[in-house]
C-alpha cells in the first residue's frame, strides 16, 4: 500500500522574511506518527526569495562527489553532488550568490531553527535521549545537493549519530513530485511495501526524528528522464560526548579542504 503526503494549499508568502517563513512552515506542519514521526512542510521559502534562490544555484565545479555506495553509478561516477553551506565554504562563490546562500546558511544553522525542530519532535527525542529537549544541543550540518540521474538510496533508518534529518526540496515546478523520499513501515517483507511518500514540490520539505529500527526511509532510483534534482540536506548530529563534539568540528575543518565524511 502506497500513500502520499498531505499537501496543504499554496499561500502567498512573498512579503515574509525567509527565516520567518521557514519557522512558520515548521510550526504549521502536521506531525505524522505513521510509519514514524515525521512532518511534511510546504511554502518553506517566500515565493520571491525562492525564485532568486533557484537563480543563484552555484556552478557544478563548486560541488564535490559523494563517494557512497548508494550514490555510485555503474561508470564509477557519483549521482550525488554536494556543497557544504558553511560560511567558510561560501566565500568562493561570486558576491551575489554568496550573499544569497549566506542568508540561507545562517537560518539553517541558527539555534532558533533547531529549537523549532526539537519542539516538533519532542516526544521522540526525549524518549530516545532520556532527558528534556532543553538539555539537548545538536550540531547542524547544511549541505546543498544536486542529484543526478541514477541516484538512489536503499531502505535504512539513519545512523545513531544523527538526531534529526531534514530535506528541503528545490525543484522549479511540480514535474518531479514522484522523486521524494519514501517512508516505510519496515525494512523488509510486506512492511517495506507499505509506504508514505513525500512530494518533491517547489519550496517544500520533510523532517523526521531518527529512531533506531523505526525511521525507515528510501529514495527510489531516478532516471535520465527525471534529470537533475536539487535540494538542501540539513542534518542535526548528536554531540553529547567529547569525542562526538570533536568529530563534528574536525569533519567541518576537513571539508574546507575538500575532504568529507561519506554519509
Secondary structure in CASP SS format (residue, H / E / C, confidence):
PFRMAT SS
TARGET T0000
AUTHOR 0000-0000-0000
METHOD secondary structure of the structure
MODEL  1
X C 1.00
X E 1.00
X E 1.00
X E 1.00
X C 1.00
X C 1.00
X C 1.00
X C 1.00
X C 1.00
X C 1.00
X C 1.00
X C 1.00
X C 1.00
X C 1.00
X C 1.00
X C 1.00
X C 1.00
X H 1.00
X H 1.00
X H 1.00
X H 1.00
X H 1.00
X H 1.00
X H 1.00
X H 1.00
X H 1.00
X H 1.00
X H 1.00
X C 1.00
X C 1.00
X C 1.00
X E 1.00
X C 1.00
X C 1.00
X C 1.00
X C 1.00
X C 1.00
X E 1.00
X E 1.00
X E 1.00
X E 1.00
X C 1.00
X C 1.00
X C 1.00
X C 1.00
X C 1.00
X H 1.00
X H 1.00
X H 1.00
X H 1.00
X H 1.00
X H 1.00
X H 1.00
X H 1.00
X H 1.00
X C 1.00
X C 1.00
X C 1.00
X C 1.00
X H 1.00
X H 1.00
X H 1.00
X C 1.00
X E 1.00
X E 1.00
X C 1.00
X C 1.00
X C 1.00
X H 1.00
X H 1.00
X H 1.00
X E 1.00
X C 1.00
X C 1.00
X C 1.00
X C 1.00
X C 1.00
X E 1.00
X C 1.00
X E 1.00
X E 1.00
X E 1.00
X E 1.00
X E 1.00
X C 1.00
X C 1.00
X H 1.00
X H 1.00
X H 1.00
X H 1.00
X C 1.00
X C 1.00
X C 1.00
X C 1.00
X H 1.00
X H 1.00
X H 1.00
X H 1.00
X H 1.00
X H 1.00
X H 1.00
X H 1.00
X H 1.00
X H 1.00
X H 1.00
X H 1.00
X H 1.00
X H 1.00
X C 1.00
X C 1.00
X H 1.00
X H 1.00
X H 1.00
X H 1.00
X H 1.00
X H 1.00
X H 1.00
X H 1.00
X H 1.00
X H 1.00
X C 1.00
X H 1.00
X H 1.00
X H 1.00
X H 1.00
X H 1.00
X H 1.00
X H 1.00
X H 1.00
X C 1.00
X C 1.00
X C 1.00
X H 1.00
X H 1.00
X H 1.00
X C 1.00
X C 1.00
X C 1.00
X E 1.00
X E 1.00
X E 1.00
X E 1.00
X E 1.00
X E 1.00
X E 1.00
X E 1.00
X E 1.00
X C 1.00
X C 1.00
X C 1.00
X C 1.00
X C 1.00
X E 1.00
X E 1.00
X E 1.00
X E 1.00
X C 1.00
X C 1.00
X C 1.00
X C 1.00
X C 1.00
X E 1.00
X E 1.00
X E 1.00
X E 1.00
X E 1.00
X E 1.00
X E 1.00
X E 1.00
X C 1.00
X C 1.00
X C 1.00
X C 1.00
X H 1.00
X H 1.00
X H 1.00
X H 1.00
X H 1.00
X H 1.00
X C 1.00
X C 1.00
X E 1.00
X E 1.00
X E 1.00
X C 1.00
X C 1.00
X C 1.00
X C 1.00
X H 1.00
X H 1.00
X H 1.00
X H 1.00
X H 1.00
X C 1.00
X E 1.00
X E 1.00
X E 1.00
X C 1.00
X C 1.00
X C 1.00
X C 1.00
X C 1.00
X C 1.00
X E 1.00
X E 1.00
X E 1.00
X E 1.00
X E 1.00
X E 1.00
X C 1.00
X C 1.00
X C 1.00
X C 1.00
X C 1.00
X C 1.00
X C 1.00
X E 1.00
X E 1.00
X E 1.00
X C 1.00
X C 1.00
X C 1.00
X C 1.00
X H 1.00
X H 1.00
X H 1.00
X C 1.00
X C 1.00
X E 1.00
X E 1.00
X E 1.00
X E 1.00
X E 1.00
X E 1.00
X E 1.00
X E 1.00
X E 1.00
X C 1.00
X C 1.00
X C 1.00
X C 1.00
X H 1.00
X H 1.00
X H 1.00
X H 1.00
X H 1.00
X H 1.00
X H 1.00
X H 1.00
X H 1.00
X H 1.00
X H 1.00
X H 1.00
X H 1.00
X H 1.00
X C 1.00
X C 1.00
X C 1.00
X C 1.00
X C 1.00
X C 1.00
X C 1.00
X C 1.00
END
